[in-house]
Amino acid sequence: MVKTRVRFAPSPTGHLHIGNARTALFNYLFAKKTGGTFILRIEDTDRERSKKEFEDEIVNDLRWLGLDWEEGPDKGGPFTPYRQSERQDIYDHMISQLMADGKAYRCFCTEDELEKARLQQVANHEPPRYNGKCRNMVPLISRSYEVQGKPHTIRFRVEVGVVEVEDLVKGMVTFDCDKIGDFVIRRSDGTAAFMFANIVDDALMRVTHVIRGDDHLSNTPRQILISEALRFIPPQFAHLPLIMGADRAPLSKRHGDVSLKSFREKGYLNEAVINYLAHLGLSYGEGKDILSIDELIEGFALEKVSGSPAVFDMDRLNWINSHYIRNCEPKKLRGLLLLHLVKAGVNLAGKSVEWIEDAIDAVKGEASTLSELVEHLKVFIDEVKPDDEALAILKESGAFEVIKAFREEFEKERPITAERYKSVSERVKARLSVKGKALFMPLRVALTGRTKGPEMEKVLALLGRDEVLKRLI
């Protein structure tokens, strides 16, 4: 039995999109479920846009998610190199083979000529495709142009017929070759085109399953034709439905920053992101919203992937992230929060580790991201300005009398313990004849600037007597 081999092959031309992260995850889950190999391959044939810093960021993002690979640029493997920029000799050899077999030819058409032909086809209500001007050029003339240094691309010769693909998600898909046209497999700068390098590497690296986004479906017939021309056995294809925004448009920058980097910086936990992405377009069953990575692997199956687009629901992601924050140990959260605290300019000098973890434990149930958690922690570190709801409470009749009474009673207590707080509350209640919200809310907003938060006993313990008296002036 052939061992499963899948790959994630990002182009280092920008930040890792949340949709690409889901593709990486699905490949990883499939590899683990089938006992196969997960490969990382960097597709950097776009010389102008590919950057090493983007490659490094992609690698860091994948590691942050908890995904690991058996073969890749950093680990090597039996089919090294794993960067396409280092495999040009392989592509040149394959293209020469196609040229010798009459399956490819040189095209000397300029960009202006191609654009003019495309516009004419659109005007004639025809599918845009190469018009075949150089297809039947006499080989001797073609070769002489090349010797003269005339810029040219290499095109693959598409014959009349159909291409059928048994997609593991979409089912049988049929493509009419007449609508494809001869396509470029080598650019004018000598580099291999994406779809050519992609399928050649899949074949040579013995990839058995290509799991990728639905936006690559149109490349599939071209890649199958290339495989057949080079006598390769094409992999099985599974095209994942696109991720849409709430407006049902493909998820993009118009919906905000949807890079994995931005979610990390906002304070989403990797476990939450993994869990959320795993459920985008795939159901694990009713009541199985929060699953461990082992449970995700066990329940994964390409047959369960929906053929319909998945809608990215930020509220859902926030709910899942809040679950993981709420159930995370304060010690672990303290480590995760360090960069967020520094970024927010929060100074913890003089605060003990025990105090910090107690503060985290007190407010972690209030936050859906680590950034929000930092904002809640600020309440105990720096005096905060009351928000609109708190200001409304302070403007209510009798609010300042309640605050003043609490301060006078707290001055008699040393220290302010939970039991003494209860006693103080009873005295203020009797003294002013107030109770419920009118008694406790002015105290809360005076101490925290907020109408919601941890139990008052925890607030008093974290602030300490001196700070409590200072804030009740």
N, C-alpha and C positions, 0 to 999 in steps of 0.2 A: 504493500500500500504506500502511495506517495505521501510524504510528509507535507503538511500544510505549510506554506510560506507566504506571508503577506508583507506588504511594505507601506510605510508612510513616507511620501516623497514631496516635502514642501519646497517651494522656491523662496530663497532668502532675499525677497524684494520688498519686504515690509514686515510688520508685526503679525504674529500668529492670530488669525481670525478665530472667533469662537466656533464657527462652522468647521474650520480645519481641525480644531482641537477635537471636535466630536468625531471626525473622520479618523483621526489618530487613535482615539479611544476605541472605536468600533473595531479597527484592525487589531488592536491590542487584545481586546476581549475575545475576538474570534480566534486569535493565535493561541491564547491561553486555554480557551475552551476545547480546542482540537489538539492540544499538545504540539502546536506548531512553532514556527520561528517568526519573530517580529523584527523587521528590518527598517532601519532609518537610512534614507537615501536623500542627499541634497541635490536638487535639480537647479543648478546655477548656470545654465547655458546662456541666460540673458546677461551678457557681460556688463551692460550699462547700469542695470538696476540691481543686480545682485551685490550684496555687501556682507562682509564677514561679521559685522556687528549684528546683523539680522539673523545670520546663522547661529551665532552664539546665543542670542536671545531665544530663538526657537528651541534650541537644545535645553536651555535653562527652564523654559516654560514646560516642556515635556517632562523634565525631571521633577519640577514642582508639582505637576499633576500626579506624579508617582508612576509614570509609564517608563519602562525600561526596554531596551532592545538588545537582541543578541548579536546583531551585526550592524555596523555603521561607520561613519568617518572616524569616530573617536575610538572604536573598538576593533576595526578591521573585520576580517572574515574571509571566507573562501572565494569571494568574488570581488575583492578590492580592485580598484578604488571605489568608494561610495559617494564621491562627488562627481557630477557629470562633467564639470570643467576639466577633470583629470582623465576623461574617457574619450576624448575627441578622436584619438587614433582608431578606437574601436568603431566609432560611427563612420569615419572616413572609409574604413575597410568595407563596412556593410553597404555604404552608398556606392562604392566602386563596383561591388558585386551586382547591385541592382542595375547600374549603368551598363555593365557588361552583358547582363541578361536582357537588356532592352526594356526594363521595367521602370526606368527613370531617364530623365533627359535634362539638358541645360535650358534654362529660360532666361532670355536677355531682355525681356519686357521691363520698361521703366515703371516707377511708381505712378507717374502721370498717365501712362498708357493703360495701366491696370485700373486706375480710378475712372478714367474715361469710359472704359469698357463696362465697368461695374454700374456706372450711372445709366448707361444705355440699356443694360439689362433690366434695371429697376424700372426705367421708363416703359419698357416693353412688357412689364409684369412677369419677368422671368426670374428664376432663382439665381442670385449672384454666384458666379463660379468662374473659374479661369476659362477663357474662350478658346484655348488651345492653339494660339498663334505660333508658338515655338515647338509644338508637339511633333510635327513632321519635318522639322528642319533637317536638311541634309547633314549627316554626321561630319563631313569634312568641313563644311562651313561653320558648324557649331564648334568644332575643335579649333579652327583658325581664330574665331572670335575669342575663345578662351586664351589662346596663346598671345593675342594682342592685349590681354588684360581687361577686356570688356567686362564690366560687372554683370554677374548673373547669379541666379539661384538654381537649385536642383529640384525638379518636380517629379512626383510619383505619377506614373501613368495609370489612370483608372479606366478599366474596361467596362463595357455595358454589362449590366447584371444587377443582382441584389445581394445584400449582406444580411444574414439573419443572426441575431444574437439572443441566446437564451439567458436573459438577465435573472440573477438570483433574487432580485427584489421586484423588478418590473415585469417579469415574464418574457415572452417572445416579443422581440422588437425587430422590425424589418426596415432596411434602408435601401433606397433606390440609388444606385451608383450614378445614374444619369444626372442626379441633382447635387452630386458631390463635386465633380470636376477634378482635374489634376491639381494636386496640392503640393506645397513646398515642404521638402524634407531637409534641405540645407539652405540657410540664409546666404545672402550675398557676402557677408563677412566671413563665411566659411564654417560657422557654427551650426550644429545640428538643430533642427526645429524641435520644439517641445514634444510633439506627438510621436516623432520618430525616435528620439533618444529614449523617451519614456518606455515604449514597447520593446525596443531592443534590450534595454536594461532589464525589463521584466523577464524577458526570455532567457537572457544570459545568467541572471540571478535566480532562475528557476522559480519565479513567483507563480504560485498556483491560483491565487485569488486576488483580484484587484477590487478593493472596496473603496469607493470614492464618491464624491458628490455628483448629483444629477447634472450639474453644469458641464460635466465631462462626457455625457452620453453621446453628444454629436461627434466626439473624437473617436469613439469606439469603432465604427465601420472602417475608418481610415487605418486604425491600428491593426485591425484584423486583416485588412488587405496587405499591409506591410508584413505581418507575420506569415501570411501564406506565401508571399513573394520570396521571403527569406527562408522558407521551409521550417518555420517555427510552429510549435503548437501553442496557440494563444491561451492565456489564463481564463479562468471563469470570472465574469464580471458581475459586480453588485453595485448598483448606483443608488446612493442614499438620497432621499427627498431633501430638498433645500430647506433651510431654516428661514422662516419669514418673520417680519416684524408684526406688531399688532395691527398695522394697516394692510397686512397681507402682501406687502412688497418684500422682495428678497432682503434679508437682514444686511445692512450696510451702515456706513458712517452717518447716513441720514437719520439713523435711529440712535445716534450717540456713538461713543467709542466702544466698539465691540471686539477689541483685541483682548487676548488673554492677559496681556500685560496690564491693561486698565483694570480688569477684575481683581488681579493680584494687588494692585496699588490701592484699590478701594477697600480691601480687607475681606475678600471672600476666601474661605478655607478650601484647600484643594479637595477635601472629601466631599464638600457640598457641590463644587463645580462638577466633579466626576459623577456624582449621583444625579445631578440635574441633566447633564449632557447624555448620560446613559438612557434616560427616559425620553429624550427628544426623538420622536419617531418610532419608539419601541415600547411596548407595554410588558411589564413584568407581572402583571396581575393586580387585582384589586387589593388595596391595603399594603402594597409593597412599594411604598414611596421612598423609604429610607433603607438602603441596602449596603452591606459591606462590599468591598471589592471582590471578595470570594463569592458572595451571593450574586453579584452582577455577572461574574464570569460564568457561574453555574447556570444562570437563567438566560444567558445570551443565545440568540439564534437568528440568523439572517432571515429565516422564514417569518419571524415575528415583526420584521421591519415594515412599517407602513409605506405604501406607495404614495401617500399624500404628504404635502409639505407640513413640517412641524412649526408651530408658532412659538416664538421666544417670549416667555412670560416672566418679566422681571420680578413681579410679586411672588411668583412661585419659587424662583431662585432665592429671593430674600427669605422666604419662609424656611426653605431647606437650610440656608446658611445660619439662620437664627437657631435652628434646631441643633446644629453642630456646635455653635458657640455656647449655647445653653448647657450642653452636655460635655463640654470640654473642661478638663481640669484647670484650675486657676494657674498652676505652675506652667503648664504648656501655653496657656494664653499669654502669660507674662512674656514668654520668649517670642511669641508671634507678634506681640504688640510693640516691641522695642522700636522698630523702624517707624511705625505709625506715630508713636509718642514723640520721637525726634522730629519727624516731619511736621507735627502739629505744634512744636515748640514747647512741649510740656516738660517742666523741670521736676524731677522726682528726687532731687537732692535732699537728703535728710530723712527720706521715707524708707522704712525697713522693708525687706522682702516680704515679711509677714503682713505688714500693713498693705502693701501693693496687692498681694494676692487676696486679702480680705476685701479690698475695694473692688477688685475685678469680680470676685464672687458675688458681691452685693449688686452689681449693675449688669452682669452678663445677660440676664434675662430680658433686658430692655433693648438690646441692640440686635440688628440684623446683619451688620458688618463690623469689622474691626475698627474702621474709621468712626463709626457711630459709637462704638464702645469707648473709644478715646474721648469723645465729646461728653459721654456720661461720666467718665472718670474725672474730667476737668472740674466738675462740680465740687469735688473734695480737695482739689489742689489749688485752684484759684477761685476767687469770688467771681461769679458769673452774673451778667446782667439778666434781670427777669425777662422771660419771653412774654408775648402778648397775653397769653392766658394767665400767667402769674401776675402781670401788671393789673389785669382786670380784678383779680382777687384782692390785691393790695388797695384797690380803690373802693372796695366794698365798705360799707359802714361798720365800724367796730374792729376792722382788721388790725389797725395799728395799736389799739388798746390791748388786743390779744397778744401781739408780739411783745409789747412792753411788759405785760404781766408775766409772760413766760421768761423774759430776761431777768426780771426781779426775783422770780422763784428759783431759776437756775443758779443765780448768784449765791443762794443759800446752800447749794449742793456741791459737794466735792468728794469724789468725782461724780459725773453724771452717768449713772448706770441705768439699765433697763427698768429696774424696780423703782429707782428714784424718778425716772421719767414718768412712770405711771402715777406716782404720788403727786408730782408737780402738775400733771394734767388734771388730776382731780381737784387740786387747789385752785387752778385757773378757772376751771369749769364752775366751781361753786362761787368764786369771787366775782366773775363777770356774768354768770347765768347764761353761758353759751355751751353748745354741745355740737357733736358731729362735725360736718364740714366747716362750719363757722369757727370751730375750736382748733382743728388740726391743720386746715389748709393754709391759713396765714403763717403758721410756723414753718410748714414745708417750703413755701415759696420764699420766705425770708432767708432760710438756710441754703436752699438749692437753686432758687430762681426758676423752678419748674413745678408743675402741678402733679407730676407723676414721678415715681422713682422707688427706691428700696424702702423697706419698713423704716419708720422713724428711729427705732432703736439702733439700726445699723448706721443711719445718717449721723446720729449723735456720737456713736462710738468712733466712727472714722474721722469726724471733724475734731473731736476732743473739746474739752470744756472751754479752753481759751478762745478757740476759733468760733465756737457756738455763740459765746457772749459777744464776740467782735461782730458777728454777722447779724445779731439781733438789735444792734443800735438803731 
